[in-house]
């Protein structure tokens, strides 16, 4: 994944997602590694190492309490003890929105945990200028207040807050230092680092989308992981025998013997999506087979 991101000229991979998915019905649990905290932690750790070894900056998410999709932007989580996860999202923690929550970002993450990277907001989760900057937010995404609006809580608004001394210039220096430090650490200042050649939000944008093939032979490991991740729910011996066949039925269906003349794979997931893997824009749809989830993660 790291090499493919670099090949597209991407600077930051927005993952891994490492929420502990305690609600089985969570529509975006697919973004992470499951409900086991040890599994999620170890898998996220290895993913960050692997991606950053390739030269891409990983963005571990979410800092804390992004466990549900239902009413995600209106829910407040109340805590009495110190949390041990990461999050920078759209909901509130103790009635203060996550992206301007100084006790969790400044006091816990940056001071107690000693985190030296930068904190990025979930898309459109920034709700203010002063509160967010003072609360510890270093980068607002996607930059605009709303998509393609052309305005921002940062930008000229942040400049004005610095000019009238509402926000100290040293705080802006800290924000820039954290962001640039990650850029230099990944050696993305190197002339050999590819320029951005991919625009996911505008596929017909030929000026940006150079359609660089970065797949190499990665399909091999993807297939290997996919096969290893398949769960066989039932593999019992048949309850009745058919004496007129040459098949040994006194055993479960799997593993196959190699003597089978035909194998039937049935169900909605038995064939590729009728319109191909890119039938829906940004993979946002389901037509028979869901090869991957869809969402901001």
HELIX and SHEET records of a PDB file:
HELIX    1   1 UNK A    2  UNK A    7  1                                   6    
HELIX    2   2 UNK A   29  UNK A   31  5                                   3    
HELIX    3   3 UNK A   37  UNK A   53  1                                  17    
HELIX    4   4 UNK A   98  UNK A  100  5                                   3    
HELIX    5   5 UNK A  102  UNK A  102  1                                   1    
HELIX    6   6 UNK A  103  UNK A  112  3                                  10    
HELIX    7   7 UNK A  130  UNK A  135  1                                   6    
HELIX    8   8 UNK A  156  UNK A  163  1                                   8    
HELIX    9   9 UNK A  169  UNK A  185  1                                  17    
HELIX   10  10 UNK A  219  UNK A  228  1                                  10    
HELIX   11  11 UNK A  268  UNK A  270  5                                   3    
HELIX   12  12 UNK A  281  UNK A  283  5                                   3    
SHEET    1   A 2 UNK A  12  UNK A  13  0                                        
SHEET    2   A 2 UNK A  57  UNK A  58  1                                        
SHEET    1   B 3 UNK A  76  UNK A  77  0                                        
SHEET    2   B 3 UNK A  92  UNK A  93  1                                        
SHEET    3   B 3 UNK A  96  UNK A  97 -1                                        
END                                                                             
